Amino acid sequence: MVKKTTLLIPVIISSVIIGVLGIMFIPSDIKNGNFGFPLATIKIDKKIMKVELANSNIDRQRWLMFRDEKLKPDSGLLLVYDKPDLYSMWLINIKYPLDLLWFDQMGNLVYTVKNAQPCYNILDPSTCTYKNTTPAKFILATSPGFIQQNNITNKSKIEIL
């Protein structure tokens, strides 16, 4: 009978090697800050701002991962989905806190998380996974403090200009 440790040790070593290689070979355009997201202009209540737009599966999956620079106070990343649903945000490989805002297909704010903390322990994703409770079609990631500084309330609306 094979001992669990005999089987587990090679799996752990392989996982560490694959992880290190993955970090070493991050595409150079991502390392250099050229993330390639198209820009869009949005309006939240009366505030107009430029945001990066992630509207494909690939863009939504990579979104803010591996970025060293924080989002500017007047910018953000808007994730656009094909249909309203419950979408969770796992802040893995994110290097700073975010304010997260979920909007339904009509642009109404349905859920927010202030100062969402990134993952510091990937073995416990419950501490860095955030999920809306009402179906949403858009998620806006902004710098921490954005919700409070811009007086965002449950009556706030988003419009893509």
C-alpha positions, 0 to 999 in steps of 0.5 A, spaced: 500 500 500 502 506 498 503 512 503 499 518 502 506 522 503 509 518 498 504 520 493 503 527 495 510 530 495 511 529 488 505 533 487 506 538 491 513 539 488 510 539 481 505 544 483 510 549 486 515 548 479 509 550 475 507 556 479 514 559 479 515 557 471 508 561 470 510 567 474 517 567 471 514 567 464 508 572 465 507 575 458 512 581 457 506 586 455 503 585 461 509 586 465 510 592 462 503 595 463 500 594 456 494 591 458 490 592 451 483 593 454 479 598 450 477 605 453 470 607 454 467 613 458 461 611 463 457 616 467 455 614 474 450 619 477 453 625 475 460 623 474 463 622 468 470 617 467 474 613 463 474 606 464 478 600 461 473 595 458 473 587 459 468 584 455 470 578 453 472 572 457 479 572 456 479 580 458 474 578 464 479 572 467 485 576 466 482 583 468 487 586 474 491 581 475 499 582 476 498 590 475 503 593 480 500 600 479 494 602 483 487 604 479 487 612 479 481 615 483 478 617 477 478 611 473 476 603 473 475 597 469 468 595 467 467 588 466 461 587 461 457 580 461 453 577 456 447 576 461 445 578 468 447 573 473 451 572 480 458 573 478 463 572 483 470 576 484 476 572 486 481 577 488 487 572 486 494 576 484 491 583 485 496 587 489 491 592 492 484 593 495 478 595 490 471 598 491 467 593 487 460 595 484 455 590 481 450 593 476 444 590 473 442 590 465 438 597 466 444 600 469 442 600 477 446 599 482 445 592 485 451 590 490 457 594 492 463 591 496 468 597 499 475 596 500 475 589 498 481 585 500 486 581 495 488 574 496 493 574 501 492 566 502 490 562 496 489 556 500 483 560 503 479 563 497 473 565 502 477 571 505 478 574 498 472 572 494 466 577 493 459 575 490 453 579 488 446 577 491 442 580 485 443 578 478 448 583 475 451 584 468 456 589 469 462 590 475 466 596 476 472 595 479 475 602 482 480 604 487 478 604 494 474 609 497 471 611 490 464 609 493 464 614 499 468 619 495 463 619 490 457 618 494 455 612 491 448 609 494 443 604 492 440 609 487 446 610 483 446 608 476 451 607 471 451 609 463 456 607 458 456 613 453 
